[in-house]
Amino acid sequence: MSENLKYKIALSMLPGIGGVLARNLVAYVGNVEDVFKTSLHSLQKIPGIGEYNARRIKNANVLDRAEKEIEFLEKNNIKARFYTDADFPRRLKTCIDAPTIIYTKGNMKLDEQRVISIVGTRNATDYGKTVVDDLLKSFSGRNYEILVVSGLAYGIDICAHRIALKYNIPTVGVVAHGLDKLYPALHRKTAESMMELGGLLSDFPSETKIDPQNFIKRNRIIAGLADATIVVESALKGGALITADIASSYNRDVFAFPGRAGDTYSKGCNQLIRNSGANLIEEIDDLEYFMGWEKQEKQQSVQSSLFVELSPDEQQIVDLLKENGELFIDQIASEVQLPVSRISTVLINLEFKNVVNALPGKMYKLR
């Protein structure tokens, strides 16, 4: 691994410097290595840093720790992906609080054509397990590529991973600790089975203690990796609802399966739907409809008009594509601050108007 990786890992280990401040540092000094070589006086002038954080940066003994981490990564065939690297997941890159670095083990395509996160209670019922099985069984019969993301926890999470494996669907588990351990240990066999089609992902280095707060922190990655977060079962409070809220803050789509009135582990989903925090779905057709994933018959090509009437949303997307050329649908959604489901509808209308072309992998460009 390159010498530059040492500085990338060390940046993520700086005490009190989260992803937002870390990216700000790199933007101001020019590159990650110079963060550690810039003078105390210059660091203090960077917005958000100040004297206190500048001294923490200069006094932090993280470069030696980063070298040790690189040895661990090489020994265990773990890949580090920095936020400026080409293989850092593009959906996660658009999230304001994304980590600066993630660690992955396995064989995964994090920029898959379609990515969904499935989350829910740790006390999954037979109903919840059946819902997950029916959904992923339907996906296995589709002719497009998909990745299933969850948190490897008890209940709905591990159910999603195991059923994805059952139907040969790639699945990634986002864990709340370093990849030198596995929690819960009972799920080790499943985690090992995921390595061929998916694997494990974390933004925590090795030797990180298992801390309840880290499980909440990792939820932002579960939400940020996906086009859509699907809540299967949840009580009125829980990590699944936190993940759904984070996904909404990223302008990602949130869906929930409704449950029977009065059932403890359906109350959270029903509340999400009632408060417009999630779209109600009952089967894959509902999800595909909202996300614009349903199969569209090819429309007969028509000559493009020089004067096409566009809605404000359509015009905003056209202007964006004029400026940037080709963009993925999630990049468009991030720029215009609208959910992917809404963007999908607008793009379909623009296709009908012969204004945009759809390219493989949910990428679009102007005609």
Residue pairs with C-beta under 8 A, 6 or more apart in sequence:
1 70
1 73
1 74
1 80
4 32
4 33
5 66
5 70
5 80
5 82
6 63
6 66
6 67
6 70
7 32
7 33
7 35
7 36
7 63
7 66
8 32
8 80
8 82
8 100
8 101
9 66
9 69
9 70
9 80
9 101
9 205
10 36
10 60
10 62
10 63
10 65
10 66
11 17
11 22
11 25
11 26
11 32
11 35
11 100
11 101
12 22
12 99
12 100
12 101
12 203
12 205
13 60
13 62
13 65
13 66
13 205
14 22
14 56
14 57
14 60
14 62
15 56
15 60
16 53
16 56
17 25
17 53
17 56
17 57
18 97
19 83
19 97
19 98
19 99
19 100
20 48
20 96
20 97
21 48
21 49
21 53
22 100
23 83
23 100
24 46
24 47
24 48
24 49
25 35
25 43
25 46
25 49
25 57
26 32
26 35
26 84
28 46
28 47
29 35
29 38
29 42
29 46
32 82
35 57
36 57
36 63
40 54
40 55
40 58
43 49
43 53
43 54
43 57
43 58
44 50
44 51
44 54
46 54
49 57
65 205
69 205
69 206
72 78
72 180
72 206
73 79
73 80
73 103
76 105
76 179
76 180
77 105
78 103
78 104
78 105
78 179
79 87
79 103
79 104
79 105
80 101
80 102
80 103
81 87
81 88
81 89
81 101
81 102
81 103
81 104
82 88
82 100
82 101
83 93
83 98
83 99
83 100
83 101
87 110
88 102
89 102
89 110
89 111
89 225
90 111
90 328
90 330
90 331
91 111
91 115
91 224
91 225
91 226
91 227
91 330
92 98
92 102
92 110
92 221
92 224
92 225
94 224
94 250
94 330
94 331
94 334
95 220
95 223
95 224
95 250
97 220
98 220
98 221
98 224
99 203
99 221
101 203
102 201
102 202
102 203
102 221
103 178
103 179
103 201
103 202
103 203
103 204
103 205
104 110
104 199
104 200
104 201
105 179
105 195
105 199
105 200
105 201
106 172
106 194
106 195
106 196
106 198
106 199
106 200
107 195
107 196
107 197
107 198
107 199
108 147
108 170
108 172
108 198
108 199
108 201
109 145
109 147
109 170
110 147
110 172
110 201
110 225
112 145
112 146
112 147
112 170
113 144
113 145
113 146
113 361
113 362
114 144
114 145
114 146
114 147
114 227
114 291
114 293
114 362
115 146
115 147
115 149
115 225
115 226
115 227
116 146
116 147
116 148
116 149
116 226
116 227
116 228
116 229
116 230
116 287
117 148
117 149
117 150
117 222
117 223
117 225
117 226
117 228
117 229
117 230
117 243
117 247
118 132
118 135
118 148
118 149
118 150
118 156
118 157
118 160
118 230
118 232
119 150
119 151
119 156
119 157
119 222
119 229
119 230
119 231
119 232
119 234
119 239
119 240
119 243
119 244
120 128
120 155
120 156
120 157
120 231
120 232
120 233
120 234
120 240
120 265
121 128
121 155
121 156
121 233
121 234
121 235
121 238
121 240
121 265
121 268
122 153
122 154
122 155
122 156
122 157
122 238
123 154
123 155
123 235
123 265
124 155
124 156
124 159
124 232
124 233
124 265
125 233
125 263
125 265
127 233
127 259
127 260
128 155
128 156
128 159
128 232
128 233
128 257
128 265
129 156
129 159
131 232
131 233
131 257
132 156
132 159
132 160
132 163
132 232
133 163
133 166
134 283
135 230
135 283
135 284
135 287
136 148
136 160
136 163
136 164
136 166
136 167
136 169
137 163
137 167
138 283
138 284
139 146
139 167
139 169
139 284
140 167
140 168
140 169
142 284
144 293
146 169
146 170
147 169
147 170
147 171
147 172
147 198
148 160
148 161
148 164
148 169
148 170
148 171
148 172
148 198
149 171
149 172
149 173
149 174
149 222
149 225
149 226
150 156
150 157
150 158
150 160
150 161
150 171
150 173
150 174
150 222
151 157
151 173
151 174
151 175
151 176
151 215
151 218
151 219
151 222
151 239
152 158
152 161
152 173
152 174
152 175
152 182
152 184
152 187
152 190
152 191
152 200
153 184
153 215
153 239
154 184
155 233
156 232
156 233
156 240
157 173
158 187
158 190
160 171
160 232
161 171
161 173
161 187
161 190
161 194
162 190
164 170
164 171
164 198
165 171
165 190
165 193
165 194
165 197
168 197
169 197
170 197
170 198
171 194
171 197
171 198
172 194
172 198
172 199
172 200
172 201
172 225
173 191
173 194
173 198
173 199
173 200
173 201
174 200
174 201
174 202
174 218
174 221
174 222
174 225
175 182
175 183
175 200
175 201
175 202
175 204
175 218
176 183
176 202
176 204
176 210
176 211
176 214
176 215
176 217
176 218
177 183
177 202
177 204
177 208
177 209
177 210
177 214
178 202
178 204
178 205
178 206
178 207
178 208
179 200
179 202
179 206
180 206
180 207
181 210
182 188
182 191
182 200
183 210
191 200
194 200
201 221
201 225
202 218
203 218
203 221
204 214
208 214
215 239
216 239
216 242
219 239
219 242
219 243
219 246
220 246
222 229
222 243
223 229
223 243
223 244
223 246
223 247
223 250
223 252
224 246
224 250
224 252
226 247
226 252
227 252
227 253
227 291
227 329
227 330
227 340
228 247
228 252
228 253
228 254
228 255
228 287
228 291
228 340
228 341
229 243
229 244
229 247
229 252
229 253
229 254
229 255
230 254
230 255
230 256
230 257
230 281
230 287
231 240
231 241
231 243
231 244
231 254
231 255
231 256
231 257
231 268
231 269
231 272
231 278
232 240
232 256
232 257
232 269
233 240
233 257
233 259
233 265
233 266
233 268
233 269
234 240
234 241
234 265
234 267
234 268
234 269
234 272
235 264
235 265
235 267
235 268
236 267
236 268
236 271
237 268
238 268
240 268
241 268
241 272
244 254
244 256
244 272
244 277
244 278
245 277
247 253
247 254
248 254
248 277
250 334
251 333
251 334
251 337
251 338
251 339
251 340
252 333
252 339
252 340
253 279
253 290
253 291
253 339
253 340
253 341
254 272
254 277
254 278
254 279
255 278
255 279
255 280
255 281
255 286
255 287
255 290
256 269
256 270
256 272
256 273
256 277
256 278
256 279
256 280
256 281
257 269
257 280
257 281
257 282
258 266
258 269
258 270
258 273
258 280
258 282
259 265
259 266
259 267
259 269
259 270
260 266
261 270
269 278
271 277
272 278
273 279
273 280
279 286
279 290
279 341
280 286
281 287
281 290
285 294
287 293
288 294
290 341
291 340
291 341
291 344
292 340
292 341
292 344
292 345
292 347
292 348
293 344
296 348
299 351
299 352
301 354
302 354
303 354
304 354
304 355
304 367
305 353
305 354
308 353
308 354
308 355
310 318
310 350
310 353
310 355
311 346
311 349
313 336
313 338
313 342
313 346
314 346
314 349
314 350
314 353
314 355
316 336
317 332
317 336
317 343
317 346
317 347
317 350
317 356
318 350
318 355
318 356
318 366
320 327
320 332
320 335
320 336
321 327
321 332
321 356
321 364
321 365
321 366
322 366
325 365
326 359
326 363
326 364
326 365
327 335
327 363
327 364
327 365
328 361
328 362
328 363
328 364
329 340
329 343
329 344
329 347
329 362
329 363
329 364
330 340
330 362
332 343
332 347
332 364
333 339
333 340
333 342
333 343
336 343
347 356
347 358
347 364
350 356
351 357
351 358
354 367
355 366
355 367
356 364
356 365
356 366
356 367
357 364
357 365
357 366
357 367
358 364
359 365
